[in-house]
Amino acid sequence: MEFVKGDQVEVCSKEDGFLGSYFGATVLSKTPEGSYYKVKYKNLVSEKDQSKPLIEVISADELRPMPPKSLPVMFRFQEKVDALDKDGWWVGEVTAVRGNMYSVYFSTTGEELQYPLYSLRRHLEWVNGDWVSSARRQQ
């Protein structure tokens, strides 16, 4: 998929410690060689000047469009979700539901953390130009 300046995207990091995370960004430009994009993050800041957003050159295979917005829904045990934490969305699995609080296990870190419903979204994957829910993919 091609992106143009101003497109809102998510960066799907492949770096250690960030695997399984998605960070919102805006496309600034496409590099001349065509397989990389310069992006400005919405919530990550530069290490040199923390008053400025982080700008990076990212491989095209680490970008996807912003997923469609959806209203919060109830999630079930073992359902795959994205949890908003540390300025990004992290892929995990619901391990328990207590009222409006959800326990979510993250296989990439081995952690289990609790989140309110408003900090969760349905996990979707960008596959061949379409949004696919993890539940539909497992069928």
C-alpha positions, 0 to 999 in steps of 0.5 A: 500500500502506498502512503502520501504526505499527511496520511495517518498511520500506525507504525508496527514496530519490529524492534526488541521491546516494542514487538507487538506494539502500534504507534500513531504517526503522520507520514511526512514523505516517502524516501527516494528509494521508495521502500521507506517513509519518514513519519512523525509520531503523535505520542513519542518524543525525540530523545534529544529534545523531549518537547519535539515529536520523534521523527523516524524513517520507517520501512514500508512493511512496518506501516499500516493505515489507522484501523477503523474506529469502533465503539467500546465493546465487551471482550471475552476470555481469550479474545485478542485485544489491543491495550493502550499503554506507554503511548501505543497500542499493545497486542494481548489476550484477555485472561479475566474480566472483573466488572469493567476491568480486564486482565490482559496477558502480553506474550511478548513481555510475559506480563499480565496487566489490568485495563478499563474497557475504554483502554482496549480496542478489538485487535485487527490485522491489515491483511492484503489491503483489508482489516481482518479481526483476529477472531475471523482469522482463527477460523 
